[in-house]
Amino acid sequence: MIATILGVRARSFPARTRGARQLRARTKDFALYLMFELHQIEELYAESLYGSHGPTDKVKHFVRYNANKALMNLGYEALFPDPVCQVSPAIMAALSSGPDGKS
């Protein structure tokens, strides 16, 4: 909820002055850099946890999907292309909070 509110505020932030535009660009650069670093850590963790046995690819797809959602909540474009972010419907249903498998 807070990330969504912050995302709405970030998108509505006026970039009228040069300083505001520079701050917005630096903030975006930092957000993308941090997301890339966290993504690398998550991939290494998934590989160490599952190795060559297990759902490593499925976990990596979910990590990328989740990273894209977080960036979009902040008002930025997705970092990873759709083909590497396809999450199994069974996984999405298991994560759903609704009684019928829908959020």
N, C-alpha and C positions, 0 to 999 in steps of 0.2 A: 504494500500500500504506500509506504513512504517513498519507495523508489519510483512508483508511478507518479506521485505528486511532484517529486523532484524533476522527473522527466518532463512533465507538463510545464513546470517553471523554467527549465532549461530551454525548452523550445520557444517559450514566449519571451525570453530574455532579449531585449532590444540591442542590436549591434549597430548603433548609430555612430558611435565614436570610434576612432582608430584604436584606442586603448581597450574598449569593450570587444572589438573584433579580435584583437591580439590575445586577450584573455580567453575568449571563447575558443580560439584556435589552439592555444596552449593546453587548455582543459581537455579538448578533444584528443589532442596528441597524447596526453598523459593517460586518459581513459583507454585509448586503444593500445598503448604500450603496456599498461597494467593488465588489460584483458589478455593480451598475447602472452605475457609472462605467466599469468595464472593458468592459461590453457596448457602451456608447456608442462607446468607442474602437474596438472591433473592427468595429462596423457602419460607422463612418466609414472605416476602413482597407479593408474589403471594397468599399465604394463607390468609393474612390479607386483601388483595384487593378483592379477589373473594370469600373467605370463602368456604362453601360447595356448593355454587351456582355459577356455571360458569365453565369456561374452565381451572381450576387450573392444572389438569393433563397435558393438552396440553401445557400450559405455562411452566411447569416444564420440559417437554420433550424438548421444544425449548431452555430453559436455559442450559440444559445439552449438547445439540447439539452445541450450540454456545460456550460453555466452551471448548468442545473437539476441535472445529475448532481453537480457540485461542491458545490452547496448541500446536496443530499440526503446526500452523504458526510459533511458536517459536522453533520448532524442537523436541518437546517432544511427547511422546505417549499419546493417549486419556486416560482420567481419568475415563470416564463412558462407560459401555458396550453398544453396539448398540441397544439392545431391549429397553433401557430406554431413547434413543435419537431419536426415530422415530418421525419425524415431519410431520404433515399433508401436503400433496401436495398442498392443498389450501392455507395454511399459507406460504409455500415456494413461491408459485406463487405470492401471494400478496406482498411479500418482494422483488421480483425480480425487477430489474431496467430496464429490456429490454421491448420493446413494445409488444413482443409476449409472455411475461411471462418467458423469459429466460434471464439470465444475460450475 
